[in-house]
Amino acid sequence: MAKIAIVSELFLPNIGGVEVRFRDLGEAFAKIGHDVHIFTIAHKSNLEKFERINNVSIHRIIEDAEYYIPGKKGRKISAIFRFTFALKSHLINFDTVIFGQWPLLPAIFSNWLISGKKSIRCLDYVEHRSGFLFSIIDYLLFSGTQKQSIISDIVFEKIKNRIKQNKAIVVPSSYDGSKYYVKSKQDFLFIGRMEHHKHPEDAIKTVIAYNQKYKTNYKLQMIGDGNLCASLKEKYKADCNIAFHGFISDEDKYAIIAEGKILILPSEREGLPMSIVECMACGIPTLTTDYINNGSKEFVINNKLGIVSKPKIDLLVEGLNEILTRYEYFVANNNNYKHNFDLEANAKKYLKFISQS
């Protein structure tokens, strides 16, 4: 049995791709028989400092209710420094320490945090951003850790010249097949935090425009909370085809996905979002957008899982129509590809890679 630490700036009940990824991997590691600990920030004042959920120990080692500021303000810098320094006294006697990519400092200074110890330091890299500044940041991240887990083949291709390839492996976000099922395929879906860079309103406008143009009555199920949720809910409260669910339980989410027809993901910045993987588990195609930092666009195109559109409403409408016109083709492609994202298999792959010298 190995003792494994996972360092994540945010964790549940905050909902995001990284939080879900680390929850699922952590629980899969524990199910295999390992001792798993997650170290994170209490981003709300009412969160427990310690919890044990599904055999995973969760340690909220600092508290700052103002740390996570939705929107463009980003994270509170002083809390990042406090979190980084606090980690040093906690990351003791672990066989493996997995550092989330964000908030950068713990991964960059991982050697200092666990210096003199035998822990393997692994970076979990989930999001590539272009530009000179981020190339420097990537250099520091990769230099600070011994091994890297990359979220997708597409992201790996973008950074392969910056890493030692025998020290990196692709481990995609994965799903537990026992939790997902299919009922009717009737509603469009948006799944994710309702923040500016994910453009949730573009999903709403696309469905409204599609219904108007093609005289249909499709509903859009909006799953997720975030900075824009309240204002969008108020703005579109008169439209009975737009349903806002906010933060919901996993069971309720699975039930909504089970009736999903197409995922609409107009985001400008992604690695490989869990929403695509979850929908793939149910054979649901994806419509996403052609932004430079949207890593999901190549994933969708290369594997023929849906359509990538320019981020304009009229073009998104046509992309939606193309998926519906060729619907069974895209469903079959999703069903044929989803076996690559089995959670238990990928968790074992992750740990085998880390343990290799």
C-alpha positions in Angstrom: 0.0 0.0 0.0 1.3 3.4 -1.0 0.7 6.7 0.8 -0.4 9.3 -1.7 -0.9 13.0 -1.3 -2.9 15.1 -3.8 -2.4 18.9 -3.7 -5.4 20.8 -5.1 -6.1 24.5 -4.6 -9.8 23.9 -4.6 -11.8 20.8 -3.8 -15.4 19.8 -3.3 -17.9 21.2 -2.6 -16.5 23.6 -5.2 -17.3 22.1 -8.6 -14.8 22.2 -11.4 -13.0 19.8 -13.7 -9.9 19.5 -11.5 -11.9 19.0 -8.4 -13.9 16.2 -10.0 -10.8 14.7 -11.6 -9.0 14.5 -8.2 -12.0 13.2 -6.4 -12.4 10.4 -8.9 -8.7 9.5 -9.1 -8.4 9.7 -5.3 -11.3 7.4 -4.7 -10.0 5.0 -7.4 -6.6 4.9 -5.7 -8.2 4.2 -2.4 -10.4 1.5 -3.9 -7.2 -0.2 -5.1 -6.0 -0.2 -1.6 -3.8 3.0 -1.2 -3.9 5.6 1.6 -5.0 8.8 -0.1 -4.9 12.4 1.3 -6.0 15.5 -0.4 -4.6 18.9 0.7 -6.6 22.0 -0.2 -7.9 25.4 0.7 -11.1 26.0 2.7 -12.6 28.5 0.3 -15.7 28.9 2.5 -15.8 29.6 6.2 -18.2 26.7 7.0 -16.1 23.9 5.6 -14.6 21.2 7.9 -10.9 21.3 8.3 -10.8 17.5 8.0 -13.2 15.0 6.4 -13.0 11.4 5.3 -15.2 10.6 2.4 -15.2 7.3 0.5 -11.9 6.3 2.2 -10.1 9.5 1.1 -8.8 12.0 3.7 -9.5 15.6 2.9 -7.3 18.2 4.7 -8.2 21.9 4.3 -5.0 23.3 5.7 -5.8 27.0 5.5 -9.0 29.0 5.4 -9.8 32.0 3.2 -13.4 32.7 2.3 -12.2 35.3 -0.2 -9.7 33.1 -1.9 -11.9 32.0 -4.8 -13.2 35.2 -6.5 -15.3 34.2 -9.5 -14.8 36.1 -12.7 -11.8 38.0 -13.9 -10.3 38.9 -10.5 -8.8 35.4 -10.2 -7.3 34.0 -7.0 -6.1 35.8 -3.9 -2.3 35.9 -4.1 -1.7 36.1 -0.4 -3.7 32.9 0.2 -1.6 31.1 -2.5 1.6 31.9 -0.6 0.0 30.9 2.7 -1.2 27.6 1.2 2.2 26.9 -0.3 4.1 27.5 2.9 1.6 25.5 5.0 2.1 22.5 2.8 5.7 22.0 3.9 4.7 20.7 7.3 2.0 18.4 5.9 3.8 16.6 3.0 5.8 14.3 5.2 6.4 10.6 4.6 4.3 10.2 1.4 5.4 7.8 -1.3 3.9 10.0 -4.0 2.8 13.7 -4.0 0.6 14.7 -7.0 0.5 18.5 -7.5 -2.3 20.1 -9.4 -1.2 22.5 -12.0 -3.0 25.4 -10.2 -2.2 27.6 -8.3 1.3 27.1 -9.8 3.5 27.8 -6.7 3.2 24.4 -4.9 4.2 22.6 -8.1 7.0 25.0 -9.0 8.4 24.8 -5.4 7.6 21.1 -4.9 11.3 20.2 -4.5 11.6 22.6 -1.6 8.3 21.5 -0.1 9.5 17.9 0.2 13.2 18.2 0.0 15.2 15.5 1.6 12.4 13.0 1.4 11.9 10.1 -1.0 8.5 11.2 -2.3 8.0 11.1 -6.1 6.7 14.5 -7.2 4.2 14.4 -10.1 2.6 17.3 -11.8 -1.0 16.8 -13.0 -1.1 19.1 -16.0 -4.6 19.8 -17.2 -4.6 23.0 -19.2 -2.3 24.4 -21.9 -2.2 28.1 -22.6 -0.3 29.7 -25.4 2.1 32.7 -25.2 5.6 33.4 -24.0 4.7 33.9 -20.3 3.0 30.5 -20.1 6.0 28.9 -21.8 8.1 30.2 -18.9 5.5 29.0 -16.4 5.5 25.5 -18.0 9.3 25.4 -17.8 9.2 26.1 -14.1 6.4 23.6 -13.5 8.2 20.8 -15.4 11.5 21.6 -13.8 10.0 21.5 -10.3 8.5 18.0 -10.6 10.0 14.7 -11.5 7.1 13.3 -13.5 4.1 14.7 -15.4 0.6 13.4 -16.0 -1.0 15.1 -19.0 -4.7 15.3 -19.4 -4.9 14.5 -23.2 -3.0 13.5 -26.3 -3.8 16.9 -27.7 -2.3 18.8 -24.7 0.7 16.4 -24.8 1.4 17.3 -28.4 1.4 21.0 -27.5 4.0 20.7 -24.8 6.0 17.7 -25.8 9.1 19.8 -26.7 9.1 21.2 -23.2 9.2 17.9 -21.3 11.2 14.7 -21.1 8.9 12.3 -22.8 10.0 9.3 -20.7 8.9 11.2 -17.7 5.4 12.1 -18.9 2.2 10.1 -19.6 -1.3 10.9 -20.8 -4.0 10.1 -18.2 -7.3 11.5 -19.3 -10.2 12.4 -17.0 -12.2 9.2 -16.7 -15.6 7.9 -15.6 -17.0 5.1 -13.6 -19.2 3.2 -16.0 -21.4 1.9 -13.3 -22.8 5.4 -12.6 -23.9 6.4 -16.0 -26.9 5.2 -18.0 -29.0 6.3 -21.0 -32.8 7.0 -21.1 -34.3 9.3 -23.7 -32.0 11.5 -25.8 -34.1 14.7 -25.8 -32.4 17.7 -24.2 -29.3 19.8 -25.0 -26.8 20.2 -22.2 -24.4 22.7 -20.8 -22.3 21.4 -17.9 -19.7 23.5 -16.2 -19.0 26.5 -14.1 -20.9 29.5 -15.4 -17.9 31.9 -15.8 -17.0 34.3 -18.5 -14.4 32.1 -20.2 -16.9 29.3 -20.6 -19.5 31.5 -22.3 -22.6 29.8 -20.9 -24.9 32.5 -22.5 -23.6 31.4 -25.9 -25.1 28.0 -25.3 -28.4 29.6 -24.3 -28.5 31.9 -27.4 -27.6 29.0 -29.6 -30.5 26.9 -28.5 -33.0 29.8 -28.7 -31.8 30.7 -32.2 -31.9 27.0 -33.3 -35.5 26.6 -32.0 -36.5 29.8 -33.8 -34.8 28.9 -37.1 -35.9 25.3 -37.3 -39.3 25.6 -35.6 -38.3 23.1 -32.9 -38.8 23.1 -29.1 -35.5 21.7 -27.7 -34.8 22.3 -24.0 -31.4 23.3 -22.6 -30.4 21.9 -19.2 -27.8 24.2 -17.6 -25.8 22.2 -14.9 -23.4 24.2 -12.7 -23.0 27.2 -10.5 -20.7 30.2 -10.9 -20.5 33.9 -11.1 -22.9 34.2 -14.0 -25.6 31.8 -12.8 -27.9 34.2 -11.0 -27.9 36.9 -13.6 -28.5 34.4 -16.5 -31.3 32.7 -14.5 -32.9 36.1 -14.0 -32.4 37.2 -17.6 -33.9 34.0 -19.1 -36.5 33.2 -16.5 -39.4 33.7 -19.0 -38.0 31.1 -21.4 -39.4 27.7 -20.4 -36.9 25.9 -22.6 -33.9 27.0 -20.5 -33.6 25.2 -17.2 -31.0 26.2 -14.5 -30.1 23.5 -12.0 -27.1 25.2 -10.3 -25.1 22.9 -8.1 -26.7 19.5 -7.9 -25.9 16.0 -6.5 -24.0 13.5 -8.7 -27.1 11.4 -8.8 -29.2 14.2 -10.2 -26.5 15.1 -12.7 -26.4 11.5 -14.0 -30.2 11.5 -14.4 -30.1 14.7 -16.5 -27.2 13.5 -18.6 -29.1 10.2 -19.2 -31.7 12.3 -21.1 -29.1 14.4 -22.9 -28.9 14.7 -26.7 -26.0 17.1 -27.4 -23.4 18.8 -25.1 -22.9 22.5 -26.0 -19.5 23.7 -24.7 -18.7 27.2 -26.0 -15.6 27.5 -23.8 -12.5 29.4 -24.8 -10.2 27.7 -22.4 -10.2 24.0 -21.6 -7.8 21.0 -21.3 -10.1 18.0 -21.6 -13.2 18.8 -19.7 -14.9 16.1 -17.6 -18.2 17.2 -19.2 -17.2 15.8 -22.5 -16.1 12.5 -21.0 -19.3 12.2 -18.9 -21.4 12.8 -22.0 -19.2 10.4 -24.1 -20.1 7.7 -21.5 -23.7 8.1 -22.6 -22.9 8.4 -26.3 -23.7 12.1 -26.4 -21.9 14.2 -29.1 -20.3 17.6 -28.4 -20.6 21.0 -30.0 -17.6 23.1 -29.0 -15.8 26.3 -30.2 -12.7 27.1 -32.1 -10.7 29.1 -29.6 -6.9 28.9 -29.5 -6.8 27.7 -25.9 -9.7 25.3 -26.1 -8.0 22.0 -25.9 -11.2 20.1 -26.4 -11.6 21.2 -30.0 -8.9 18.9 -31.4 -10.1 16.1 -29.2 -13.6 16.4 -30.6 -12.5 16.8 -34.2 -9.7 14.1 -34.2 -12.0 11.5 -32.7 -15.1 12.5 -34.7 -17.1 13.1 -31.5 -19.0 16.1 -32.7 -18.5 19.5 -34.4 -16.2 22.4 -33.7 -17.6 25.8 -34.7 -16.4 29.4 -34.8 -17.7 31.2 -31.8 -20.6 32.9 -33.5 -24.2 32.1 -32.7 -25.3 31.6 -36.3 -22.4 29.2 -36.9 -23.0 27.4 -33.6 -26.6 26.9 -34.8 -25.4 25.3 -38.0 -23.0 23.1 -36.1 -25.9 21.9 -33.9 -27.9 21.2 -37.0 -25.0 19.2 -38.6 -24.8 17.0 -35.5 -28.5 16.4 -35.5 -28.4 15.6 -39.2 -25.6 13.0 -38.7 -26.6 12.1 -35.2 -26.3 8.3 -35.2 -22.8 8.6 -36.7 -21.6 10.8 -33.9 -23.3 8.7 -31.3 -21.5 5.6 -32.6 -18.2 7.3 -32.5 -18.7 8.3 -28.9 -19.7 4.8 -27.9 -16.7 3.3 -29.8 -14.2 5.6 -28.1 -15.4 5.7 -24.5 -13.6 2.5 -23.4 -10.4 4.5 -23.3 -11.7 6.5 -20.3 -12.3 3.7 -17.8 -11.6 5.2 -14.3 -10.1 2.1 -12.6 -7.9 1.2 -15.6 -6.5 4.7 -15.9 -5.9 5.0 -12.1 -3.8 1.9 -12.2 -2.0 3.2 -15.3 -1.3 6.5 -13.4 0.2 4.7 -10.3 2.2 2.2 -12.4 3.8 5.1 -14.2 4.6 7.0 -11.0 6.2 3.9 -9.4 8.6 3.3 -12.4 12.1 4.6 -12.0 
